[in-house]
Structure formats: C-alpha cells, structure tokens
Amino acid sequence: GGADFLDINTGIQALWAGGTLNVAAGFYQEDVVCDRSMHMIGVGTDSDPNLGTVVISTGASPPNAVITVTANDVIIDSCRVDGTVPSGDTKIDYDIYASGVANLEVARCVMHQCGEAISYNSSTGGLFTDNEIFDFGRDPTNGGGIYLTGSTGTVGQVVGFDSQGNYIHDGLSPGVILGTSSSGLVQANRIHDC
C-alpha cells in the first residue's frame, strides 16, 4: 500500500530500500536527500506546479544542492529541478549532487539555474539520459551541465534501450565535463551555446 506525504523527504524516510516514491504535481521547496536505494518519479517537468513536479532548494544546507544523493542505486525520473536560490544569490551550486555512490540514474528531468546541473564525484556507473539542462555555470571555467570527477558513467543515448541523448544548452560553462580520473561514454547529446 501507499501513503500520502506533504514533502519529498518524509516520503523518502517512509520507503524501504529499493522502493518507489511517486511525487505528485506540485511545488516542493526543500533540500531533498536520497539516502537509500530508491526510484523517485515525478509526473513531468512542466514549470507549472499544477502540471509538473517542481523541486527547488531552500539554499540552506551543504553541499548547497537541490537534491543530494548519498546511496547507491537511486533513480530520479520526470522532475523539474530548479536551482533558483530564494535568498539573493541567483544560482545554487548543484541541482543534483552525488559523491561516493554507484548507479545513479537521472532521466527525463529538466535542470536549470545552477552552477552544475549534475555533479557526480568519486562514483561509478552513472546514467544520465533524456534530460534538458540550461542556464548553468558561473563562468567559462566554473560549473558545467553534467560534471563527472573521478567517476564513470554514460551521458546520453544508450544503444539498445529506449533513450535519447540530453539537450544541454545556454550555459556559461561546458555542457559535459569528464574531469580528473573520469571515464565514460558521451554520445548523441545535443549541446549548444555553452
């Protein structure tokens, strides 16, 4: 059976490892922490909270991310992640931040208004596909659309699966960065004006 919760974090805390959290249309202003293997699925990426699942940070907790992933095997699907900081600064550091995890998948999401849309650090097996990322980066050398550091992953279309590449555009820094000690497959993404 299921239950209804007023915020995402309370729903996550009610999940067993490997469970699914269906997030209804609405505006969720909270610093989400995915601390167990799980599938978090929204209803869509429309900016209208009557039609889409819109997650925006309070801007209050380190690592200054809208969604922080601390567990293996997390899937984030069909959400709009908005890095607008309510307290003056225009962009949060990270829309989605993960460090020391395995098998994070981010698919069919919209991420914007951030330094880095997806920051994947010292992690393995990331899969980032079918996302739209825009309005990211602080300048040409600070930030990135999808940034892997000391990590492995796939950015874009996965052959043999029903997936598409990411649409990454209108950023101040590079669209995809495979940083120090990172490796992976980057294919079939549309990237411009970054």
C-alpha positions as a printed NumPy array, in Angstrom:
array([[  0.   ,   0.   ,   0.   ],
       [  0.911,   3.619,  -0.35 ],
       [  0.635,   6.727,   1.753],
       [  0.478,  10.462,   1.071],
       [  3.098,  12.896,   2.38 ],
       [  3.336,  16.677,   2.219],
       [  7.022,  16.725,   1.308],
       [  9.525,  14.554,  -0.533],
       [ 11.933,  13.899,   2.359],
       [  9.176,  12.492,   4.571],
       [  8.169,  10.194,   1.712],
       [ 11.784,   9.03 ,   1.294],
       [ 12.068,   8.242,   5.006],
       [  8.966,   6.039,   4.744],
       [ 10.467,   3.961,   1.896],
       [ 12.119,   0.593,   2.22 ],
       [ 15.396,   0.329,   0.305],
       [ 14.571,  -0.202,  -3.366],
       [ 11.112,   1.363,  -3.049],
       [  9.393,   3.817,  -5.378],
       [  8.303,   7.309,  -4.381],
       [  5.714,   8.76 ,  -6.783],
       [  5.867,  12.547,  -6.402],
       [  2.648,  14.347,  -7.357],
       [  2.425,  17.567,  -9.322],
       [  3.324,  20.489,  -7.111],
       [  5.974,  22.896,  -5.885],
       [  8.375,  21.342,  -3.339],
       [ 10.797,  23.764,  -1.699],
       [ 13.149,  21.548,   0.294],
       [ 16.677,  20.182,   0.261],
       [ 15.998,  16.586,  -0.803],
       [ 18.31 ,  13.809,   0.427],
       [ 18.135,  10.4  ,  -1.286],
       [ 19.759,   8.283,   1.424],
       [ 18.58 ,   4.835,   0.317],
       [ 18.288,   2.958,  -2.96 ],
       [ 15.06 ,   4.184,  -4.497],
       [ 13.176,   5.333,  -7.558],
       [ 11.813,   8.878,  -7.275],
       [  9.418,   9.584, -10.126],
       [  7.589,  12.835, -10.757],
       [  4.623,  13.467, -13.034],
       [  6.573,  15.6  , -15.509],
       [  8.798,  18.61 , -15.998],
       [  6.31 ,  21.399, -16.677],
       [  7.207,  24.601, -14.795],
       [  3.55 ,  24.944, -13.762],
       [  3.278,  23.09 , -10.418],
       [ -0.283,  22.111, -11.323],
       [  1.144,  20.057, -14.192],
       [  4.688,  19.106, -13.188],
       [  6.821,  18.068, -10.237],
       [  8.931,  21.159,  -9.415],
       [ 11.682,  20.795,  -6.788],
       [ 13.509,  23.927,  -5.598],
       [ 16.082,  24.214,  -2.823],
       [ 15.848,  26.203,   0.357],
       [ 19.528,  27.041,  -0.255],
       [ 20.223,  26.29 ,   3.388],
       [ 22.272,  23.111,   3.612],
       [ 25.649,  21.986,   2.332],
       [ 26.556,  20.806,  -0.237],
       [ 24.205,  23.545,  -1.465],
       [ 22.201,  21.201,  -3.678],
       [ 18.531,  20.815,  -4.521],
       [ 18.891,  17.007,  -4.431],
       [ 21.781,  15.24 ,  -2.668],
       [ 22.291,  11.529,  -3.349],
       [ 24.15 ,   9.543,  -0.664],
       [ 23.029,   5.984,  -1.533],
       [ 23.659,   3.525,  -4.346],
       [ 21.036,   2.6  ,  -6.934],
       [ 18.985,   5.807,  -6.976],
       [ 16.809,   6.726,  -9.963],
       [ 15.438,  10.269, -10.37 ],
       [ 12.884,  10.483, -13.166],
       [ 10.497,  13.081, -14.646],
       [ 11.115,  16.01 , -12.269],
       [ 11.951,  19.688, -12.789],
       [ 14.904,  20.67 , -10.566],
       [ 15.152,  24.451, -10.19 ],
       [ 18.319,  25.857,  -8.632],
       [ 16.932,  29.336,  -8.013],
       [ 18.071,  30.399,  -4.557],
       [ 15.4  ,  32.301,  -2.654],
       [ 17.894,  34.337,  -0.58 ],
       [ 19.613,  36.653,  -3.029],
       [ 22.22 ,  34.531,  -4.875],
       [ 20.823,  33.708,  -8.272],
       [ 22.006,  30.085,  -8.614],
       [ 22.54 ,  27.138,  -6.306],
       [ 25.826,  25.233,  -6.649],
       [ 24.249,  21.915,  -7.718],
       [ 20.838,  20.778,  -8.885],
       [ 21.776,  17.119,  -8.226],
       [ 24.914,  16.247,  -6.24 ],
       [ 26.268,  12.724,  -5.617],
       [ 29.556,  11.583,  -4.114],
       [ 30.842,   8.086,  -3.383],
       [ 27.824,   6.278,  -4.834],
       [ 27.148,   3.747,  -7.58 ],
       [ 24.477,   3.546, -10.266],
       [ 22.763,   6.932, -10.057],
       [ 20.338,   7.355, -12.946],
       [ 18.807,  10.713, -13.868],
       [ 16.334,  10.564, -16.75 ],
       [ 13.628,  12.74 , -18.32 ],
       [ 14.331,  15.658, -15.957],
       [ 14.734,  19.389, -16.545],
       [ 17.524,  21.079, -14.55 ],
       [ 18.388,  24.772, -14.586],
       [ 19.596,  27.794, -12.623],
       [ 22.697,  26.152, -11.078],
       [ 26.474,  26.013, -11.106],
       [ 26.415,  22.319, -12.07 ],
       [ 23.207,  20.514, -13.043],
       [ 24.567,  17.048, -12.21 ],
       [ 27.759,  16.741, -10.162],
       [ 28.908,  13.097,  -9.97 ],
       [ 32.002,  12.703,  -7.777],
       [ 34.094,   9.615,  -6.911],
       [ 31.209,   7.469,  -8.125],
       [ 30.613,   4.677, -10.636],
       [ 28.015,   3.565, -13.151],
       [ 26.125,   6.838, -13.592],
       [ 23.494,   7.076, -16.325],
       [ 22.26 ,  10.49 , -17.439],
       [ 19.85 ,  10.456, -20.378],
       [ 16.825,  12.248, -21.867],
       [ 17.354,  15.379, -19.726],
       [ 17.157,  19.062, -20.611],
       [ 19.757,  21.25 , -18.919],
       [ 20.078,  25.02 , -19.331],
       [ 21.107,  28.213, -17.522],
       [ 24.038,  26.601, -15.706],
       [ 27.587,  27.585, -14.83 ],
       [ 29.016,  30.667, -13.188],
       [ 31.543,  31.486, -15.95 ],
       [ 33.519,  29.566, -18.625],
       [ 35.735,  27.852, -16.015],
       [ 33.314,  27.314, -13.11 ],
       [ 30.462,  24.865, -13.447],
       [ 29.084,  22.526, -16.067],
       [ 25.938,  20.87 , -17.301],
       [ 26.953,  17.325, -16.359],
       [ 30.263,  17.116, -14.495],
       [ 31.953,  13.816, -13.614],
       [ 35.005,  13.926, -11.336],
       [ 36.801,  10.675, -10.507],
       [ 33.742,   8.846, -11.811],
       [ 32.437,   6.573, -14.555],
       [ 29.183,   6.931, -16.406],
       [ 27.15 ,   7.29 , -19.569],
       [ 25.975,  10.701, -20.695],
       [ 23.452,  10.476, -23.498],
       [ 21.766,   7.824, -25.555],
       [ 22.141,   4.192, -24.541],
       [ 22.152,   1.852, -27.53 ],
       [ 19.594,  -0.944, -27.197],
       [ 17.393,   0.988, -24.769],
       [ 14.542,   3.416, -25.385],
       [ 16.541,   6.514, -24.555],
       [ 17.693,   9.735, -26.145],
       [ 20.624,  11.984, -25.537],
       [ 20.466,  15.033, -23.307],
       [ 19.606,  18.509, -24.588],
       [ 22.148,  20.841, -22.953],
       [ 22.031,  24.496, -23.937],
       [ 22.517,  28.135, -22.986],
       [ 25.068,  27.652, -20.223],
       [ 28.033,  29.753, -19.168],
       [ 30.354,  26.725, -18.866],
       [ 30.886,  23.456, -20.804],
       [ 27.883,  21.167, -21.329],
       [ 29.614,  17.896, -20.381],
       [ 32.882,  17.55 , -18.469],
       [ 34.735,  14.301, -17.79 ],
       [ 37.096,  15.624, -15.158],
       [ 40.134,  14.154, -13.451],
       [ 40.237,  10.33 , -13.426],
       [ 36.813,  10.064, -15.073],
       [ 35.778,   7.878, -17.962],
       [ 32.593,   7.072, -19.748],
       [ 30.53 ,   7.178, -22.857],
       [ 29.235,  10.51 , -24.123],
       [ 27.029,  10.153, -27.19 ],
       [ 24.003,  11.501, -29.043],
       [ 23.616,  14.648, -26.931],
       [ 22.522,  17.983, -28.404],
       [ 24.772,  20.665, -26.942],
       [ 24.882,  24.314, -27.996],
       [ 25.672,  27.781, -26.641],
       [ 27.767,  26.51 , -23.747]])
